[in-house]
Amino acid sequence: MDLSKYKWKSRILVLNTTCYQDKEYIRSRDLYYKHINDFKIRNVKLLANRKKGLKFSVNLIGFDGTLKFKSEPIIPENLFKIIGKMPMNQIVNVL
């Protein structure tokens, strides 16, 4: 999955799954859309990575294109705390 077009433009929340009917995938996607405004404020885009054999996981990729956080379930409040501590977020809050 090539994420280079998002580098320095957005944070990316990647949902890795084997199929779009996976319960964790659906729950995580629905939580993202439930909190869409909070994610938009933090400049986070949602992408799905579907491949056979993948165990469900959630990856948060920072503005610099590196993995910042990895978990299995998505918990928006935890992600917001992690994003709040990121250097790019500190710069934005100062301005």
Rosetta constraint file for C-alpha pairs under 8 A:
AtomPair CA 1 CA 49 HARMONIC 7.38 0.50
AtomPair CA 3 CA 7 HARMONIC 6.91 0.50
AtomPair CA 3 CA 65 HARMONIC 7.31 0.50
AtomPair CA 4 CA 65 HARMONIC 7.19 0.50
AtomPair CA 6 CA 10 HARMONIC 5.48 0.50
AtomPair CA 6 CA 11 HARMONIC 7.43 0.50
AtomPair CA 6 CA 12 HARMONIC 7.71 0.50
AtomPair CA 6 CA 63 HARMONIC 7.56 0.50
AtomPair CA 6 CA 65 HARMONIC 7.80 0.50
AtomPair CA 7 CA 11 HARMONIC 7.90 0.50
AtomPair CA 7 CA 63 HARMONIC 5.44 0.50
AtomPair CA 7 CA 64 HARMONIC 5.73 0.50
AtomPair CA 7 CA 65 HARMONIC 5.42 0.50
AtomPair CA 8 CA 63 HARMONIC 4.52 0.50
AtomPair CA 8 CA 64 HARMONIC 5.75 0.50
AtomPair CA 8 CA 65 HARMONIC 7.58 0.50
AtomPair CA 9 CA 63 HARMONIC 6.32 0.50
AtomPair CA 10 CA 43 HARMONIC 5.42 0.50
AtomPair CA 10 CA 44 HARMONIC 5.89 0.50
AtomPair CA 10 CA 45 HARMONIC 6.72 0.50
AtomPair CA 10 CA 62 HARMONIC 7.43 0.50
AtomPair CA 10 CA 63 HARMONIC 5.60 0.50
AtomPair CA 11 CA 42 HARMONIC 7.95 0.50
AtomPair CA 11 CA 43 HARMONIC 5.98 0.50
AtomPair CA 11 CA 44 HARMONIC 4.60 0.50
AtomPair CA 11 CA 45 HARMONIC 6.25 0.50
AtomPair CA 11 CA 60 HARMONIC 7.19 0.50
AtomPair CA 11 CA 61 HARMONIC 5.61 0.50
AtomPair CA 11 CA 62 HARMONIC 4.80 0.50
AtomPair CA 11 CA 63 HARMONIC 5.16 0.50
AtomPair CA 12 CA 44 HARMONIC 5.42 0.50
AtomPair CA 12 CA 45 HARMONIC 4.94 0.50
AtomPair CA 12 CA 46 HARMONIC 5.96 0.50
AtomPair CA 12 CA 47 HARMONIC 6.96 0.50
AtomPair CA 12 CA 59 HARMONIC 7.90 0.50
AtomPair CA 12 CA 60 HARMONIC 5.79 0.50
AtomPair CA 12 CA 61 HARMONIC 4.97 0.50
AtomPair CA 12 CA 62 HARMONIC 6.70 0.50
AtomPair CA 13 CA 44 HARMONIC 6.57 0.50
AtomPair CA 13 CA 45 HARMONIC 6.00 0.50
AtomPair CA 13 CA 46 HARMONIC 4.86 0.50
AtomPair CA 13 CA 47 HARMONIC 6.15 0.50
AtomPair CA 13 CA 58 HARMONIC 6.85 0.50
AtomPair CA 13 CA 59 HARMONIC 5.72 0.50
AtomPair CA 13 CA 60 HARMONIC 4.69 0.50
AtomPair CA 13 CA 61 HARMONIC 6.36 0.50
AtomPair CA 14 CA 46 HARMONIC 6.08 0.50
AtomPair CA 14 CA 47 HARMONIC 4.87 0.50
AtomPair CA 14 CA 48 HARMONIC 5.56 0.50
AtomPair CA 14 CA 49 HARMONIC 6.61 0.50
AtomPair CA 14 CA 58 HARMONIC 5.69 0.50
AtomPair CA 14 CA 59 HARMONIC 5.04 0.50
AtomPair CA 14 CA 60 HARMONIC 6.41 0.50
AtomPair CA 14 CA 61 HARMONIC 7.68 0.50
AtomPair CA 15 CA 25 HARMONIC 6.78 0.50
AtomPair CA 15 CA 28 HARMONIC 7.86 0.50
AtomPair CA 15 CA 46 HARMONIC 7.61 0.50
AtomPair CA 15 CA 47 HARMONIC 6.31 0.50
AtomPair CA 15 CA 48 HARMONIC 4.78 0.50
AtomPair CA 15 CA 49 HARMONIC 5.94 0.50
AtomPair CA 15 CA 56 HARMONIC 7.23 0.50
AtomPair CA 15 CA 57 HARMONIC 6.04 0.50
AtomPair CA 15 CA 58 HARMONIC 4.82 0.50
AtomPair CA 15 CA 59 HARMONIC 6.63 0.50
AtomPair CA 16 CA 25 HARMONIC 7.89 0.50
AtomPair CA 16 CA 48 HARMONIC 6.08 0.50
AtomPair CA 16 CA 49 HARMONIC 4.70 0.50
AtomPair CA 16 CA 50 HARMONIC 5.96 0.50
AtomPair CA 16 CA 51 HARMONIC 7.74 0.50
AtomPair CA 16 CA 54 HARMONIC 6.67 0.50
AtomPair CA 16 CA 55 HARMONIC 7.11 0.50
AtomPair CA 16 CA 56 HARMONIC 5.28 0.50
AtomPair CA 16 CA 57 HARMONIC 5.21 0.50
AtomPair CA 16 CA 58 HARMONIC 6.26 0.50
AtomPair CA 16 CA 59 HARMONIC 7.81 0.50
AtomPair CA 17 CA 22 HARMONIC 7.19 0.50
AtomPair CA 17 CA 25 HARMONIC 6.61 0.50
AtomPair CA 17 CA 48 HARMONIC 7.48 0.50
AtomPair CA 17 CA 49 HARMONIC 6.25 0.50
AtomPair CA 17 CA 50 HARMONIC 4.97 0.50
AtomPair CA 17 CA 51 HARMONIC 6.49 0.50
AtomPair CA 17 CA 52 HARMONIC 7.89 0.50
AtomPair CA 17 CA 54 HARMONIC 5.63 0.50
AtomPair CA 17 CA 55 HARMONIC 6.15 0.50
AtomPair CA 17 CA 56 HARMONIC 4.68 0.50
AtomPair CA 17 CA 57 HARMONIC 7.01 0.50
AtomPair CA 18 CA 22 HARMONIC 7.40 0.50
AtomPair CA 18 CA 50 HARMONIC 5.23 0.50
AtomPair CA 18 CA 51 HARMONIC 5.04 0.50
AtomPair CA 18 CA 52 HARMONIC 4.87 0.50
AtomPair CA 18 CA 53 HARMONIC 6.07 0.50
AtomPair CA 18 CA 54 HARMONIC 5.31 0.50
AtomPair CA 18 CA 55 HARMONIC 6.92 0.50
AtomPair CA 18 CA 56 HARMONIC 7.19 0.50
AtomPair CA 19 CA 50 HARMONIC 6.10 0.50
AtomPair CA 19 CA 51 HARMONIC 7.44 0.50
AtomPair CA 19 CA 52 HARMONIC 7.66 0.50
AtomPair CA 20 CA 25 HARMONIC 6.61 0.50
AtomPair CA 20 CA 26 HARMONIC 7.10 0.50
AtomPair CA 20 CA 50 HARMONIC 7.55 0.50
AtomPair CA 21 CA 25 HARMONIC 7.21 0.50
AtomPair CA 21 CA 26 HARMONIC 6.70 0.50
AtomPair CA 22 CA 26 HARMONIC 6.29 0.50
AtomPair CA 23 CA 27 HARMONIC 6.09 0.50
AtomPair CA 24 CA 28 HARMONIC 5.96 0.50
AtomPair CA 24 CA 56 HARMONIC 7.11 0.50
AtomPair CA 24 CA 73 HARMONIC 6.87 0.50
AtomPair CA 25 CA 29 HARMONIC 6.01 0.50
AtomPair CA 25 CA 56 HARMONIC 7.13 0.50
AtomPair CA 26 CA 30 HARMONIC 6.02 0.50
AtomPair CA 27 CA 31 HARMONIC 6.17 0.50
AtomPair CA 28 CA 32 HARMONIC 6.21 0.50
AtomPair CA 28 CA 73 HARMONIC 6.86 0.50
AtomPair CA 28 CA 74 HARMONIC 5.46 0.50
AtomPair CA 29 CA 33 HARMONIC 6.42 0.50
AtomPair CA 30 CA 34 HARMONIC 6.04 0.50
AtomPair CA 31 CA 35 HARMONIC 6.26 0.50
AtomPair CA 31 CA 74 HARMONIC 7.61 0.50
AtomPair CA 31 CA 76 HARMONIC 7.43 0.50
AtomPair CA 32 CA 36 HARMONIC 5.71 0.50
AtomPair CA 32 CA 39 HARMONIC 7.49 0.50
AtomPair CA 32 CA 46 HARMONIC 7.70 0.50
AtomPair CA 32 CA 76 HARMONIC 7.45 0.50
AtomPair CA 35 CA 39 HARMONIC 6.39 0.50
AtomPair CA 35 CA 76 HARMONIC 7.49 0.50
AtomPair CA 36 CA 40 HARMONIC 6.05 0.50
AtomPair CA 37 CA 41 HARMONIC 6.22 0.50
AtomPair CA 38 CA 42 HARMONIC 6.53 0.50
AtomPair CA 39 CA 43 HARMONIC 6.09 0.50
AtomPair CA 39 CA 44 HARMONIC 5.15 0.50
AtomPair CA 39 CA 45 HARMONIC 7.43 0.50
AtomPair CA 40 CA 44 HARMONIC 5.79 0.50
AtomPair CA 40 CA 45 HARMONIC 7.50 0.50
AtomPair CA 42 CA 80 HARMONIC 7.99 0.50
AtomPair CA 42 CA 83 HARMONIC 7.45 0.50
AtomPair CA 42 CA 89 HARMONIC 7.99 0.50
AtomPair CA 50 CA 54 HARMONIC 7.57 0.50
AtomPair CA 56 CA 72 HARMONIC 6.35 0.50
AtomPair CA 57 CA 70 HARMONIC 7.01 0.50
AtomPair CA 57 CA 71 HARMONIC 5.75 0.50
AtomPair CA 57 CA 72 HARMONIC 4.37 0.50
AtomPair CA 57 CA 73 HARMONIC 7.05 0.50
AtomPair CA 58 CA 70 HARMONIC 5.58 0.50
AtomPair CA 58 CA 71 HARMONIC 5.23 0.50
AtomPair CA 58 CA 72 HARMONIC 5.62 0.50
AtomPair CA 58 CA 73 HARMONIC 6.87 0.50
AtomPair CA 58 CA 74 HARMONIC 6.62 0.50
AtomPair CA 59 CA 67 HARMONIC 6.78 0.50
AtomPair CA 59 CA 68 HARMONIC 7.55 0.50
AtomPair CA 59 CA 69 HARMONIC 5.81 0.50
AtomPair CA 59 CA 70 HARMONIC 4.57 0.50
AtomPair CA 59 CA 71 HARMONIC 6.73 0.50
AtomPair CA 60 CA 67 HARMONIC 5.98 0.50
AtomPair CA 60 CA 68 HARMONIC 5.52 0.50
AtomPair CA 60 CA 69 HARMONIC 5.07 0.50
AtomPair CA 60 CA 70 HARMONIC 6.37 0.50
AtomPair CA 61 CA 65 HARMONIC 5.77 0.50
AtomPair CA 61 CA 66 HARMONIC 5.46 0.50
AtomPair CA 61 CA 67 HARMONIC 4.59 0.50
AtomPair CA 61 CA 68 HARMONIC 5.55 0.50
AtomPair CA 61 CA 69 HARMONIC 7.29 0.50
AtomPair CA 62 CA 66 HARMONIC 5.67 0.50
AtomPair CA 62 CA 67 HARMONIC 6.46 0.50
AtomPair CA 62 CA 68 HARMONIC 6.05 0.50
AtomPair CA 63 CA 88 HARMONIC 7.71 0.50
AtomPair CA 74 CA 79 HARMONIC 7.91 0.50
AtomPair CA 75 CA 79 HARMONIC 6.46 0.50
AtomPair CA 76 CA 80 HARMONIC 6.12 0.50
AtomPair CA 77 CA 81 HARMONIC 6.34 0.50
AtomPair CA 78 CA 82 HARMONIC 6.31 0.50
AtomPair CA 79 CA 83 HARMONIC 6.08 0.50
AtomPair CA 80 CA 84 HARMONIC 5.98 0.50
AtomPair CA 81 CA 85 HARMONIC 6.52 0.50
AtomPair CA 82 CA 86 HARMONIC 6.66 0.50
AtomPair CA 83 CA 89 HARMONIC 6.79 0.50
AtomPair CA 84 CA 89 HARMONIC 5.86 0.50
AtomPair CA 84 CA 90 HARMONIC 7.17 0.50
AtomPair CA 85 CA 89 HARMONIC 6.88 0.50
AtomPair CA 85 CA 90 HARMONIC 6.96 0.50
AtomPair CA 86 CA 90 HARMONIC 6.51 0.50
AtomPair CA 87 CA 91 HARMONIC 6.50 0.50
AtomPair CA 88 CA 92 HARMONIC 6.42 0.50
AtomPair CA 89 CA 93 HARMONIC 6.20 0.50
AtomPair CA 90 CA 94 HARMONIC 6.32 0.50
AtomPair CA 91 CA 95 HARMONIC 6.45 0.50
